[in-house]
Amino acid sequence: MNSLCVAICQLSSQPKEDFDVNTELLILDGRDVHVATWDAEPRDRGFDEHVLNDRVDSLGYMVVNDWAFLEGKAYAVVERRSTTS
């Protein structure tokens, strides 16, 4: 059984001139933190859910529940995709 993890997406607080992306996705998996960053235009409720799902998938996880949006951040429960074929 896969363990559940937390995904958090937020706009970057880094100055644009020093950091060429504006969106950060963090997946908290036990003691590991996986990060994806990209430059994107925020959409409804701050983020495009399809883009968030694609980014989570690219890190080897899948979204278990719908994204929740609170105070400018997006949250979801995710789990690592099985590596067995």
PyMOL Python script that loads the backbone (N, CA, C, O; Angstrom):
from pymol import cmd

cmd.read_pdbstr("""\
ATOM      1  N   MET A   1       0.836  -1.182   0.000  1.00  0.00           N
ATOM      2  CA  MET A   1       0.000   0.000   0.000  1.00  0.00           C
ATOM      3  C   MET A   1       0.880   1.245   0.000  1.00  0.00           C
ATOM      4  O   MET A   1       1.856   1.336   0.745  1.00  0.00           O
ATOM      5  N   ASN A   2       0.514   2.204  -0.854  1.00  0.00           N
ATOM      6  CA  ASN A   2       1.253   3.463  -0.903  1.00  0.00           C
ATOM      7  C   ASN A   2       0.840   4.354   0.249  1.00  0.00           C
ATOM      8  O   ASN A   2      -0.320   4.350   0.663  1.00  0.00           O
ATOM      9  N   SER A   3       1.784   5.114   0.764  1.00  0.00           N
ATOM     10  CA  SER A   3       1.436   6.053   1.826  1.00  0.00           C
ATOM     11  C   SER A   3       0.998   7.374   1.204  1.00  0.00           C
ATOM     12  O   SER A   3       1.474   7.760   0.136  1.00  0.00           O
ATOM     13  N   LEU A   4       0.104   8.047   1.874  1.00  0.00           N
ATOM     14  CA  LEU A   4      -0.408   9.319   1.386  1.00  0.00           C
ATOM     15  C   LEU A   4       0.575  10.428   1.721  1.00  0.00           C
ATOM     16  O   LEU A   4       1.244  10.392   2.754  1.00  0.00           O
ATOM     17  N   CYS A   5       0.653  11.412   0.837  1.00  0.00           N
ATOM     18  CA  CYS A   5       1.568  12.539   0.975  1.00  0.00           C
ATOM     19  C   CYS A   5       0.780  13.825   0.754  1.00  0.00           C
ATOM     20  O   CYS A   5      -0.383  13.786   0.353  1.00  0.00           O
ATOM     21  N   VAL A   6       1.410  14.951   1.012  1.00  0.00           N
ATOM     22  CA  VAL A   6       0.778  16.252   0.835  1.00  0.00           C
ATOM     23  C   VAL A   6       1.485  17.003  -0.284  1.00  0.00           C
ATOM     24  O   VAL A   6       2.713  17.040  -0.348  1.00  0.00           O
ATOM     25  N   ALA A   7       0.678  17.607  -1.176  1.00  0.00           N
ATOM     26  CA  ALA A   7       1.204  18.485  -2.216  1.00  0.00           C
ATOM     27  C   ALA A   7       0.739  19.899  -1.914  1.00  0.00           C
ATOM     28  O   ALA A   7      -0.431  20.129  -1.609  1.00  0.00           O
ATOM     29  N   ILE A   8       1.665  20.841  -2.003  1.00  0.00           N
ATOM     30  CA  ILE A   8       1.354  22.254  -1.769  1.00  0.00           C
ATOM     31  C   ILE A   8       1.899  23.044  -2.949  1.00  0.00           C
ATOM     32  O   ILE A   8       3.070  22.915  -3.307  1.00  0.00           O
ATOM     33  N   CYS A   9       1.044  23.862  -3.551  1.00  0.00           N
ATOM     34  CA  CYS A   9       1.490  24.724  -4.632  1.00  0.00           C
ATOM     35  C   CYS A   9       1.297  26.166  -4.203  1.00  0.00           C
ATOM     36  O   CYS A   9       0.272  26.529  -3.627  1.00  0.00           O
ATOM     37  N   GLN A  10       2.306  26.987  -4.496  1.00  0.00           N
ATOM     38  CA  GLN A  10       2.249  28.386  -4.098  1.00  0.00           C
ATOM     39  C   GLN A  10       2.999  29.235  -5.106  1.00  0.00           C
ATOM     40  O   GLN A  10       3.831  28.735  -5.864  1.00  0.00           O
ATOM     41  N   LEU A  11       2.700  30.509  -5.105  1.00  0.00           N
ATOM     42  CA  LEU A  11       3.471  31.432  -5.923  1.00  0.00           C
ATOM     43  C   LEU A  11       4.792  31.694  -5.212  1.00  0.00           C
ATOM     44  O   LEU A  11       4.841  31.785  -3.986  1.00  0.00           O
ATOM     45  N   SER A  12       5.843  31.812  -5.981  1.00  0.00           N
ATOM     46  CA  SER A  12       7.170  32.024  -5.415  1.00  0.00           C
ATOM     47  C   SER A  12       7.277  33.396  -4.775  1.00  0.00           C
ATOM     48  O   SER A  12       6.708  34.375  -5.258  1.00  0.00           O
ATOM     49  N   SER A  13       8.012  33.445  -3.685  1.00  0.00           N
ATOM     50  CA  SER A  13       8.264  34.731  -3.021  1.00  0.00           C
ATOM     51  C   SER A  13       9.622  35.302  -3.424  1.00  0.00           C
ATOM     52  O   SER A  13      10.024  36.357  -2.933  1.00  0.00           O
ATOM     53  N   GLN A  14      10.326  34.610  -4.317  1.00  0.00           N
ATOM     54  CA  GLN A  14      11.634  35.083  -4.776  1.00  0.00           C
ATOM     55  C   GLN A  14      11.464  36.269  -5.719  1.00  0.00           C
ATOM     56  O   GLN A  14      10.511  36.298  -6.497  1.00  0.00           O
ATOM     57  N   PRO A  15      12.362  37.242  -5.666  1.00  0.00           N
ATOM     58  CA  PRO A  15      12.276  38.377  -6.600  1.00  0.00           C
ATOM     59  C   PRO A  15      12.386  37.885  -8.043  1.00  0.00           C
ATOM     60  O   PRO A  15      13.250  37.067  -8.356  1.00  0.00           O
ATOM     61  N   LYS A  16      11.523  38.377  -8.911  1.00  0.00           N
ATOM     62  CA  LYS A  16      11.470  37.931 -10.304  1.00  0.00           C
ATOM     63  C   LYS A  16      12.827  38.081 -11.001  1.00  0.00           C
ATOM     64  O   LYS A  16      13.200  37.221 -11.799  1.00  0.00           O
ATOM     65  N   GLU A  17      13.561  39.142 -10.720  1.00  0.00           N
ATOM     66  CA  GLU A  17      14.849  39.351 -11.388  1.00  0.00           C
ATOM     67  C   GLU A  17      15.890  38.295 -10.989  1.00  0.00           C
ATOM     68  O   GLU A  17      16.844  38.066 -11.732  1.00  0.00           O
ATOM     69  N   ASP A  18      15.722  37.663  -9.846  1.00  0.00           N
ATOM     70  CA  ASP A  18      16.668  36.654  -9.387  1.00  0.00           C
ATOM     71  C   ASP A  18      16.172  35.233  -9.622  1.00  0.00           C
ATOM     72  O   ASP A  18      16.928  34.275  -9.464  1.00  0.00           O
ATOM     73  N   PHE A  19      14.900  35.093 -10.000  1.00  0.00           N
ATOM     74  CA  PHE A  19      14.294  33.768 -10.038  1.00  0.00           C
ATOM     75  C   PHE A  19      13.346  33.756 -11.221  1.00  0.00           C
ATOM     76  O   PHE A  19      12.363  34.498 -11.226  1.00  0.00           O
ATOM     77  N   ASP A  20      13.617  32.923 -12.235  1.00  0.00           N
ATOM     78  CA  ASP A  20      12.850  32.993 -13.477  1.00  0.00           C
ATOM     79  C   ASP A  20      11.587  32.131 -13.491  1.00  0.00           C
ATOM     80  O   ASP A  20      11.070  31.824 -14.565  1.00  0.00           O
ATOM     81  N   VAL A  21      11.089  31.741 -12.339  1.00  0.00           N
ATOM     82  CA  VAL A  21       9.821  31.023 -12.242  1.00  0.00           C
ATOM     83  C   VAL A  21       8.964  31.709 -11.184  1.00  0.00           C
ATOM     84  O   VAL A  21       9.476  32.423 -10.321  1.00  0.00           O
ATOM     85  N   ASN A  22       7.664  31.485 -11.262  1.00  0.00           N
ATOM     86  CA  ASN A  22       6.811  32.127 -10.264  1.00  0.00           C
ATOM     87  C   ASN A  22       5.928  31.146  -9.505  1.00  0.00           C
ATOM     88  O   ASN A  22       5.188  31.554  -8.609  1.00  0.00           O
ATOM     89  N   THR A  23       5.990  29.855  -9.846  1.00  0.00           N
ATOM     90  CA  THR A  23       5.131  28.877  -9.199  1.00  0.00           C
ATOM     91  C   THR A  23       5.974  27.727  -8.656  1.00  0.00           C
ATOM     92  O   THR A  23       6.869  27.232  -9.343  1.00  0.00           O
ATOM     93  N   GLU A  24       5.695  27.305  -7.440  1.00  0.00           N
ATOM     94  CA  GLU A  24       6.437  26.223  -6.790  1.00  0.00           C
ATOM     95  C   GLU A  24       5.465  25.145  -6.333  1.00  0.00           C
ATOM     96  O   GLU A  24       4.431  25.447  -5.737  1.00  0.00           O
ATOM     97  N   LEU A  25       5.795  23.894  -6.612  1.00  0.00           N
ATOM     98  CA  LEU A  25       5.018  22.754  -6.133  1.00  0.00           C
ATOM     99  C   LEU A  25       5.910  21.936  -5.219  1.00  0.00           C
ATOM    100  O   LEU A  25       6.997  21.519  -5.619  1.00  0.00           O
ATOM    101  N   LEU A  26       5.462  21.703  -3.999  1.00  0.00           N
ATOM    102  CA  LEU A  26       6.207  20.896  -3.031  1.00  0.00           C
ATOM    103  C   LEU A  26       5.391  19.657  -2.715  1.00  0.00           C
ATOM    104  O   LEU A  26       4.192  19.749  -2.450  1.00  0.00           O
ATOM    105  N   ILE A  27       6.037  18.494  -2.743  1.00  0.00           N
ATOM    106  CA  ILE A  27       5.390  17.267  -2.294  1.00  0.00           C
ATOM    107  C   ILE A  27       6.150  16.785  -1.069  1.00  0.00           C
ATOM    108  O   ILE A  27       7.344  16.494  -1.136  1.00  0.00           O
ATOM    109  N   LEU A  28       5.441  16.706   0.046  1.00  0.00           N
ATOM    110  CA  LEU A  28       6.026  16.257   1.302  1.00  0.00           C
ATOM    111  C   LEU A  28       5.747  14.768   1.439  1.00  0.00           C
ATOM    112  O   LEU A  28       4.609  14.351   1.656  1.00  0.00           O
ATOM    113  N   ASP A  29       6.801  13.976   1.309  1.00  0.00           N
ATOM    114  CA  ASP A  29       6.697  12.512   1.304  1.00  0.00           C
ATOM    115  C   ASP A  29       7.581  11.978   2.418  1.00  0.00           C
ATOM    116  O   ASP A  29       8.763  11.706   2.211  1.00  0.00           O
ATOM    117  N   GLY A  30       6.992  11.830   3.610  1.00  0.00           N
ATOM    118  CA  GLY A  30       7.788  11.408   4.762  1.00  0.00           C
ATOM    119  C   GLY A  30       8.834  12.465   5.057  1.00  0.00           C
ATOM    120  O   GLY A  30       8.501  13.622   5.312  1.00  0.00           O
ATOM    121  N   ARG A  31      10.101  12.069   5.022  1.00  0.00           N
ATOM    122  CA  ARG A  31      11.189  13.015   5.265  1.00  0.00           C
ATOM    123  C   ARG A  31      11.722  13.637   3.975  1.00  0.00           C
ATOM    124  O   ARG A  31      12.610  14.489   4.013  1.00  0.00           O
ATOM    125  N   ASP A  32      11.183  13.212   2.846  1.00  0.00           N
ATOM    126  CA  ASP A  32      11.610  13.739   1.544  1.00  0.00           C
ATOM    127  C   ASP A  32      10.704  14.876   1.096  1.00  0.00           C
ATOM    128  O   ASP A  32       9.498  14.870   1.346  1.00  0.00           O
ATOM    129  N   VAL A  33      11.311  15.849   0.429  1.00  0.00           N
ATOM    130  CA  VAL A  33      10.560  16.942  -0.181  1.00  0.00           C
ATOM    131  C   VAL A  33      10.932  16.964  -1.654  1.00  0.00           C
ATOM    132  O   VAL A  33      12.110  17.045  -2.002  1.00  0.00           O
ATOM    133  N   HIS A  34       9.923  16.893  -2.520  1.00  0.00           N
ATOM    134  CA  HIS A  34      10.126  16.957  -3.964  1.00  0.00           C
ATOM    135  C   HIS A  34       9.603  18.306  -4.431  1.00  0.00           C
ATOM    136  O   HIS A  34       8.524  18.731  -4.018  1.00  0.00           O
ATOM    137  N   VAL A  35      10.366  18.988  -5.297  1.00  0.00           N
ATOM    138  CA  VAL A  35      10.017  20.341  -5.716  1.00  0.00           C
ATOM    139  C   VAL A  35       9.995  20.430  -7.235  1.00  0.00           C
ATOM    140  O   VAL A  35      10.882  19.914  -7.915  1.00  0.00           O
ATOM    141  N   ALA A  36       8.974  21.088  -7.751  1.00  0.00           N
ATOM    142  CA  ALA A  36       8.910  21.448  -9.163  1.00  0.00           C
ATOM    143  C   ALA A  36       8.616  22.937  -9.225  1.00  0.00           C
ATOM    144  O   ALA A  36       7.824  23.449  -8.434  1.00  0.00           O
ATOM    145  N   THR A  37       9.249  23.635 -10.164  1.00  0.00           N
ATOM    146  CA  THR A  37       9.007  25.066 -10.335  1.00  0.00           C
ATOM    147  C   THR A  37       8.748  25.349 -11.806  1.00  0.00           C
ATOM    148  O   THR A  37       9.254  24.643 -12.679  1.00  0.00           O
ATOM    149  N   TRP A  38       7.970  26.365 -12.076  1.00  0.00           N
ATOM    150  CA  TRP A  38       7.711  26.775 -13.456  1.00  0.00           C
ATOM    151  C   TRP A  38       7.152  28.187 -13.476  1.00  0.00           C
ATOM    152  O   TRP A  38       6.735  28.721 -12.449  1.00  0.00           O
ATOM    153  N   ASP A  39       7.150  28.777 -14.652  1.00  0.00           N
ATOM    154  CA  ASP A  39       6.601  30.110 -14.852  1.00  0.00           C
ATOM    155  C   ASP A  39       5.214  29.942 -15.462  1.00  0.00           C
ATOM    156  O   ASP A  39       5.093  29.458 -16.588  1.00  0.00           O
ATOM    157  N   ALA A  40       4.174  30.330 -14.745  1.00  0.00           N
ATOM    158  CA  ALA A  40       2.808  30.124 -15.215  1.00  0.00           C
ATOM    159  C   ALA A  40       1.918  31.275 -14.792  1.00  0.00           C
ATOM    160  O   ALA A  40       2.178  31.953 -13.798  1.00  0.00           O
ATOM    161  N   GLU A  41       0.880  31.477 -15.554  1.00  0.00           N
ATOM    162  CA  GLU A  41      -0.151  32.457 -15.223  1.00  0.00           C
ATOM    163  C   GLU A  41      -1.157  31.797 -14.293  1.00  0.00           C
ATOM    164  O   GLU A  41      -1.775  30.809 -14.689  1.00  0.00           O
ATOM    165  N   PRO A  42      -1.349  32.288 -13.093  1.00  0.00           N
ATOM    166  CA  PRO A  42      -2.374  31.718 -12.218  1.00  0.00           C
ATOM    167  C   PRO A  42      -3.755  31.833 -12.857  1.00  0.00           C
ATOM    168  O   PRO A  42      -4.030  32.799 -13.568  1.00  0.00           O
ATOM    169  N   ARG A  43      -4.622  30.858 -12.610  1.00  0.00           N
ATOM    170  CA  ARG A  43      -5.964  30.811 -13.201  1.00  0.00           C
ATOM    171  C   ARG A  43      -7.032  30.880 -12.109  1.00  0.00           C
ATOM    172  O   ARG A  43      -6.824  31.513 -11.074  1.00  0.00           O
ATOM    173  N   ASP A  44      -8.146  30.246 -12.335  1.00  0.00           N
ATOM    174  CA  ASP A  44      -9.247  30.245 -11.373  1.00  0.00           C
ATOM    175  C   ASP A  44      -8.747  29.825  -9.993  1.00  0.00           C
ATOM    176  O   ASP A  44      -7.986  28.867  -9.860  1.00  0.00           O
ATOM    177  N   ARG A  45      -9.179  30.545  -8.984  1.00  0.00           N
ATOM    178  CA  ARG A  45      -8.792  30.275  -7.596  1.00  0.00           C
ATOM    179  C   ARG A  45      -7.279  30.269  -7.436  1.00  0.00           C
ATOM    180  O   ARG A  45      -6.765  29.714  -6.465  1.00  0.00           O
ATOM    181  N   GLY A  46      -6.562  30.875  -8.372  1.00  0.00           N
ATOM    182  CA  GLY A  46      -5.119  31.021  -8.239  1.00  0.00           C
ATOM    183  C   GLY A  46      -4.288  30.080  -9.068  1.00  0.00           C
ATOM    184  O   GLY A  46      -3.169  30.437  -9.437  1.00  0.00           O
ATOM    185  N   PHE A  47      -4.783  28.874  -9.389  1.00  0.00           N
ATOM    186  CA  PHE A  47      -3.976  27.893 -10.100  1.00  0.00           C
ATOM    187  C   PHE A  47      -4.837  27.096 -11.074  1.00  0.00           C
ATOM    188  O   PHE A  47      -6.039  26.937 -10.864  1.00  0.00           O
ATOM    189  N   ASP A  48      -4.221  26.602 -12.128  1.00  0.00           N
ATOM    190  CA  ASP A  48      -4.897  25.746 -13.101  1.00  0.00           C
ATOM    191  C   ASP A  48      -4.770  24.299 -12.614  1.00  0.00           C
ATOM    192  O   ASP A  48      -3.663  23.765 -12.552  1.00  0.00           O
ATOM    193  N   GLU A  49      -5.890  23.666 -12.269  1.00  0.00           N
ATOM    194  CA  GLU A  49      -5.862  22.313 -11.702  1.00  0.00           C
ATOM    195  C   GLU A  49      -5.261  21.287 -12.659  1.00  0.00           C
ATOM    196  O   GLU A  49      -4.598  20.349 -12.215  1.00  0.00           O
ATOM    197  N   HIS A  50      -5.483  21.450 -13.970  1.00  0.00           N
ATOM    198  CA  HIS A  50      -4.918  20.507 -14.936  1.00  0.00           C
ATOM    199  C   HIS A  50      -3.390  20.587 -14.946  1.00  0.00           C
ATOM    200  O   HIS A  50      -2.709  19.566 -15.038  1.00  0.00           O
ATOM    201  N   VAL A  51      -2.865  21.793 -14.851  1.00  0.00           N
ATOM    202  CA  VAL A  51      -1.402  21.970 -14.781  1.00  0.00           C
ATOM    203  C   VAL A  51      -0.875  21.367 -13.489  1.00  0.00           C
ATOM    204  O   VAL A  51       0.153  20.690 -13.498  1.00  0.00           O
ATOM    205  N   LEU A  52      -1.567  21.604 -12.374  1.00  0.00           N
ATOM    206  CA  LEU A  52      -1.130  21.032 -11.096  1.00  0.00           C
ATOM    207  C   LEU A  52      -1.093  19.502 -11.171  1.00  0.00           C
ATOM    208  O   LEU A  52      -0.135  18.880 -10.712  1.00  0.00           O
ATOM    209  N   ASN A  53      -2.132  18.898 -11.747  1.00  0.00           N
ATOM    210  CA  ASN A  53      -2.167  17.439 -11.878  1.00  0.00           C
ATOM    211  C   ASN A  53      -1.019  16.933 -12.748  1.00  0.00           C
ATOM    212  O   ASN A  53      -0.400  15.917 -12.429  1.00  0.00           O
ATOM    213  N   ASP A  54      -0.732  17.639 -13.849  1.00  0.00           N
ATOM    214  CA  ASP A  54       0.377  17.252 -14.725  1.00  0.00           C
ATOM    215  C   ASP A  54       1.714  17.348 -13.996  1.00  0.00           C
ATOM    216  O   ASP A  54       2.566  16.470 -14.138  1.00  0.00           O
ATOM    217  N   ARG A  55       1.897  18.406 -13.222  1.00  0.00           N
ATOM    218  CA  ARG A  55       3.158  18.584 -12.481  1.00  0.00           C
ATOM    219  C   ARG A  55       3.335  17.513 -11.411  1.00  0.00           C
ATOM    220  O   ARG A  55       4.436  16.996 -11.220  1.00  0.00           O
ATOM    221  N   VAL A  56       2.262  17.182 -10.719  1.00  0.00           N
ATOM    222  CA  VAL A  56       2.315  16.111  -9.719  1.00  0.00           C
ATOM    223  C   VAL A  56       2.668  14.795 -10.405  1.00  0.00           C
ATOM    224  O   VAL A  56       3.505  14.041  -9.909  1.00  0.00           O
ATOM    225  N   ASP A  57       2.038  14.520 -11.537  1.00  0.00           N
ATOM    226  CA  ASP A  57       2.292  13.300 -12.297  1.00  0.00           C
ATOM    227  C   ASP A  57       3.753  13.232 -12.754  1.00  0.00           C
ATOM    228  O   ASP A  57       4.364  12.163 -12.719  1.00  0.00           O
ATOM    229  N   SER A  58       4.311  14.362 -13.179  1.00  0.00           N
ATOM    230  CA  SER A  58       5.706  14.372 -13.645  1.00  0.00           C
ATOM    231  C   SER A  58       6.697  14.049 -12.529  1.00  0.00           C
ATOM    232  O   SER A  58       7.825  13.635 -12.801  1.00  0.00           O
ATOM    233  N   LEU A  59       6.283  14.235 -11.277  1.00  0.00           N
ATOM    234  CA  LEU A  59       7.138  13.883 -10.135  1.00  0.00           C
ATOM    235  C   LEU A  59       6.908  12.443  -9.669  1.00  0.00           C
ATOM    236  O   LEU A  59       7.520  11.996  -8.699  1.00  0.00           O
ATOM    237  N   GLY A  60       6.011  11.711 -10.371  1.00  0.00           N
ATOM    238  CA  GLY A  60       5.782  10.304 -10.041  1.00  0.00           C
ATOM    239  C   GLY A  60       4.689  10.069  -9.018  1.00  0.00           C
ATOM    240  O   GLY A  60       4.663   9.024  -8.367  1.00  0.00           O
ATOM    241  N   TYR A  61       3.783  11.027  -8.867  1.00  0.00           N
ATOM    242  CA  TYR A  61       2.685  10.920  -7.909  1.00  0.00           C
ATOM    243  C   TYR A  61       1.358  11.060  -8.642  1.00  0.00           C
ATOM    244  O   TYR A  61       1.321  11.459  -9.806  1.00  0.00           O
ATOM    245  N   MET A  62       0.270  10.728  -7.954  1.00  0.00           N
ATOM    246  CA  MET A  62      -1.050  10.990  -8.490  1.00  0.00           C
ATOM    247  C   MET A  62      -1.902  11.639  -7.408  1.00  0.00           C
ATOM    248  O   MET A  62      -1.759  11.349  -6.220  1.00  0.00           O
ATOM    249  N   VAL A  63      -2.782  12.512  -7.843  1.00  0.00           N
ATOM    250  CA  VAL A  63      -3.659  13.238  -6.931  1.00  0.00           C
ATOM    251  C   VAL A  63      -4.777  12.308  -6.474  1.00  0.00           C
ATOM    252  O   VAL A  63      -5.446  11.685  -7.299  1.00  0.00           O
ATOM    253  N   VAL A  64      -4.980  12.212  -5.167  1.00  0.00           N
ATOM    254  CA  VAL A  64      -5.980  11.320  -4.583  1.00  0.00           C
ATOM    255  C   VAL A  64      -7.314  12.042  -4.407  1.00  0.00           C
ATOM    256  O   VAL A  64      -8.369  11.431  -4.581  1.00  0.00           O
ATOM    257  N   ASN A  65      -7.286  13.322  -4.068  1.00  0.00           N
ATOM    258  CA  ASN A  65      -8.517  14.087  -3.869  1.00  0.00           C
ATOM    259  C   ASN A  65      -8.459  15.370  -4.684  1.00  0.00           C
ATOM    260  O   ASN A  65      -7.410  15.701  -5.236  1.00  0.00           O
ATOM    261  N   ASP A  66      -9.553  16.088  -4.767  1.00  0.00           N
ATOM    262  CA  ASP A  66      -9.569  17.370  -5.471  1.00  0.00           C
ATOM    263  C   ASP A  66      -8.669  18.368  -4.745  1.00  0.00           C
ATOM    264  O   ASP A  66      -8.474  18.297  -3.532  1.00  0.00           O
ATOM    265  N   TRP A  67      -8.130  19.299  -5.529  1.00  0.00           N
ATOM    266  CA  TRP A  67      -7.321  20.358  -4.947  1.00  0.00           C
ATOM    267  C   TRP A  67      -8.196  21.269  -4.095  1.00  0.00           C
ATOM    268  O   TRP A  67      -9.336  21.562  -4.457  1.00  0.00           O
ATOM    269  N   ALA A  68      -7.662  21.712  -2.971  1.00  0.00           N
ATOM    270  CA  ALA A  68      -8.321  22.699  -2.112  1.00  0.00           C
ATOM    271  C   ALA A  68      -7.502  23.981  -2.189  1.00  0.00           C
ATOM    272  O   ALA A  68      -6.276  23.931  -2.278  1.00  0.00           O
ATOM    273  N   PHE A  69      -8.171  25.124  -2.156  1.00  0.00           N
ATOM    274  CA  PHE A  69      -7.499  26.408  -2.304  1.00  0.00           C
ATOM    275  C   PHE A  69      -7.762  27.242  -1.065  1.00  0.00           C
ATOM    276  O   PHE A  69      -8.907  27.455  -0.665  1.00  0.00           O
ATOM    277  N   LEU A  70      -6.667  27.714  -0.465  1.00  0.00           N
ATOM    278  CA  LEU A  70      -6.782  28.482   0.767  1.00  0.00           C
ATOM    279  C   LEU A  70      -5.665  29.511   0.821  1.00  0.00           C
ATOM    280  O   LEU A  70      -4.488  29.167   0.713  1.00  0.00           O
ATOM    281  N   GLU A  71      -6.034  30.764   0.987  1.00  0.00           N
ATOM    282  CA  GLU A  71      -5.072  31.857   1.174  1.00  0.00           C
ATOM    283  C   GLU A  71      -3.957  31.856   0.132  1.00  0.00           C
ATOM    284  O   GLU A  71      -2.782  31.978   0.475  1.00  0.00           O
ATOM    285  N   GLY A  72      -4.326  31.718  -1.135  1.00  0.00           N
ATOM    286  CA  GLY A  72      -3.349  31.819  -2.211  1.00  0.00           C
ATOM    287  C   GLY A  72      -2.495  30.590  -2.439  1.00  0.00           C
ATOM    288  O   GLY A  72      -1.517  30.656  -3.184  1.00  0.00           O
ATOM    289  N   LYS A  73      -2.837  29.467  -1.819  1.00  0.00           N
ATOM    290  CA  LYS A  73      -2.104  28.224  -2.006  1.00  0.00           C
ATOM    291  C   LYS A  73      -3.080  27.121  -2.394  1.00  0.00           C
ATOM    292  O   LYS A  73      -4.275  27.203  -2.112  1.00  0.00           O
ATOM    293  N   ALA A  74      -2.556  26.097  -3.039  1.00  0.00           N
ATOM    294  CA  ALA A  74      -3.362  24.933  -3.408  1.00  0.00           C
ATOM    295  C   ALA A  74      -2.815  23.724  -2.666  1.00  0.00           C
ATOM    296  O   ALA A  74      -1.602  23.557  -2.541  1.00  0.00           O
ATOM    297  N   TYR A  75      -3.725  22.878  -2.171  1.00  0.00           N
ATOM    298  CA  TYR A  75      -3.342  21.704  -1.395  1.00  0.00           C
ATOM    299  C   TYR A  75      -4.049  20.469  -1.943  1.00  0.00           C
ATOM    300  O   TYR A  75      -5.202  20.539  -2.369  1.00  0.00           O
ATOM    301  N   ALA A  76      -3.345  19.337  -1.926  1.00  0.00           N
ATOM    302  CA  ALA A  76      -3.975  18.069  -2.320  1.00  0.00           C
ATOM    303  C   ALA A  76      -3.267  16.925  -1.607  1.00  0.00           C
ATOM    304  O   ALA A  76      -2.100  17.025  -1.228  1.00  0.00           O
ATOM    305  N   VAL A  77      -4.006  15.844  -1.437  1.00  0.00           N
ATOM    306  CA  VAL A  77      -3.418  14.596  -0.954  1.00  0.00           C
ATOM    307  C   VAL A  77      -2.995  13.827  -2.198  1.00  0.00           C
ATOM    308  O   VAL A  77      -3.774  13.681  -3.140  1.00  0.00           O
ATOM    309  N   VAL A  78      -1.770  13.342  -2.198  1.00  0.00           N
ATOM    310  CA  VAL A  78      -1.226  12.596  -3.335  1.00  0.00           C
ATOM    311  C   VAL A  78      -0.607  11.295  -2.828  1.00  0.00           C
ATOM    312  O   VAL A  78      -0.363  11.126  -1.633  1.00  0.00           O
ATOM    313  N   GLU A  79      -0.361  10.387  -3.763  1.00  0.00           N
ATOM    314  CA  GLU A  79       0.383   9.178  -3.418  1.00  0.00           C
ATOM    315  C   GLU A  79       1.342   8.844  -4.553  1.00  0.00           C
ATOM    316  O   GLU A  79       1.092   9.156  -5.717  1.00  0.00           O
ATOM    317  N   ARG A  80       2.440   8.205  -4.183  1.00  0.00           N
ATOM    318  CA  ARG A  80       3.455   7.830  -5.165  1.00  0.00           C
ATOM    319  C   ARG A  80       2.868   6.756  -6.083  1.00  0.00           C
ATOM    320  O   ARG A  80       2.226   5.809  -5.628  1.00  0.00           O
ATOM    321  N   ARG A  81       3.102   6.925  -7.371  1.00  0.00           N
ATOM    322  CA  ARG A  81       2.651   5.930  -8.344  1.00  0.00           C
ATOM    323  C   ARG A  81       3.454   4.655  -8.164  1.00  0.00           C
ATOM    324  O   ARG A  81       4.651   4.698  -7.883  1.00  0.00           O
ATOM    325  N   SER A  82       2.796   3.532  -8.326  1.00  0.00           N
ATOM    326  CA  SER A  82       3.455   2.240  -8.233  1.00  0.00           C
ATOM    327  C   SER A  82       4.449   2.095  -9.373  1.00  0.00           C
ATOM    328  O   SER A  82       4.155   2.485 -10.504  1.00  0.00           O
ATOM    329  N   THR A  83       5.616   1.543  -9.092  1.00  0.00           N
ATOM    330  CA  THR A  83       6.632   1.362 -10.119  1.00  0.00           C
ATOM    331  C   THR A  83       6.620  -0.028 -10.713  1.00  0.00           C
ATOM    332  O   THR A  83       7.434  -0.331 -11.585  1.00  0.00           O
ATOM    333  N   THR A  84       5.710  -0.885 -10.261  1.00  0.00           N
ATOM    334  CA  THR A  84       5.631  -2.227 -10.810  1.00  0.00           C
ATOM    335  C   THR A  84       4.857  -2.211 -12.117  1.00  0.00           C
ATOM    336  O   THR A  84       3.924  -1.426 -12.287  1.00  0.00           O
ATOM    337  N   SER A  85       5.247  -3.075 -13.032  1.00  0.00           N
ATOM    338  CA  SER A  85       4.587  -3.107 -14.344  1.00  0.00           C
ATOM    339  C   SER A  85       3.613  -4.248 -14.427  1.00  0.00           C
ATOM    340  O   SER A  85       2.964  -4.432 -15.457  1.00  0.00           O
TER     341      SER A  85
END
""", "prot")
cmd.dss("prot")
cmd.show_as("cartoon", "prot")
cmd.util.cbc("prot")
cmd.orient("prot")
